[in-house]
Amino acid sequence: MALESASLLKAGLVLLLAAQVLPSVSVCNGGFYERMINDLCLAKFKFDMGGLDRGLWCSWPDTTEIYEGLTNCTFQVALRMECFWPNQIVDHFFMQIHRTYFHNCALTGRLLHDPPIGILAPFIAVPVLVTLLMTALVVWRSKRTQGVL
């Protein structure tokens, strides 16, 4: 029993030591990875988005291919540099992309705006007119006490 617990203790210490040492000898260089995705992926993304009219930046059908290219680029660079993907660097990178290019976009991919006046006017006018008509009817009926019930 004591021999088993000693071997378990040794195995636990080896695993603890491995957990502390292995991340420090990882092949991925975060600073270099960040520079590479900025130089390779972001440069192409900026070029492609520059060729697209700013009014179409929030149109998902128009930007999906460019965005997928950016995502794939960050993945391929991570794969070649033996980095995990996604990672904190990629998360920060895409947050910056969204702050720069998609900050005015609605969640549905389209900018929200009021409908045309031809559609909006009936939705405003009809309830107002019904309210006025019902008020006039109540006042008129309250003045006529004869024949009520």
Rosetta blueprint (number, residue, H / E / L):
1 M L
2 A H
3 L H
4 E H
5 S H
6 A H
7 S H
8 L H
9 L H
10 K H
11 A H
12 G H
13 L H
14 V H
15 L H
16 L H
17 L H
18 A H
19 A H
20 Q H
21 V H
22 L H
23 P H
24 S H
25 V H
26 S L
27 V L
28 C L
29 N L
30 G H
31 G H
32 F H
33 Y H
34 E H
35 R H
36 M H
37 I H
38 N H
39 D H
40 L H
41 C H
42 L H
43 A H
44 K H
45 F H
46 K H
47 F H
48 D H
49 M H
50 G H
51 G L
52 L L
53 D L
54 R H
55 G H
56 L H
57 W L
58 C L
59 S L
60 W H
61 P H
62 D H
63 T H
64 T H
65 E H
66 I H
67 Y H
68 E H
69 G H
70 L H
71 T H
72 N H
73 C H
74 T H
75 F H
76 Q H
77 V H
78 A H
79 L H
80 R H
81 M L
82 E L
83 C L
84 F L
85 W L
86 P L
87 N L
88 Q H
89 I H
90 V H
91 D H
92 H H
93 F H
94 F H
95 M H
96 Q H
97 I H
98 H H
99 R H
100 T H
101 Y H
102 F L
103 H L
104 N L
105 C L
106 A L
107 L L
108 T L
109 G L
110 R L
111 L L
112 L L
113 H L
114 D L
115 P L
116 P L
117 I H
118 G H
119 I H
120 L H
121 A H
122 P H
123 F H
124 I H
125 A H
126 V H
127 P H
128 V H
129 L H
130 V H
131 T H
132 L H
133 L H
134 M H
135 T H
136 A H
137 L H
138 V H
139 V H
140 W H
141 R H
142 S H
143 K H
144 R L
145 T L
146 Q L
147 G L
148 V L
149 L L
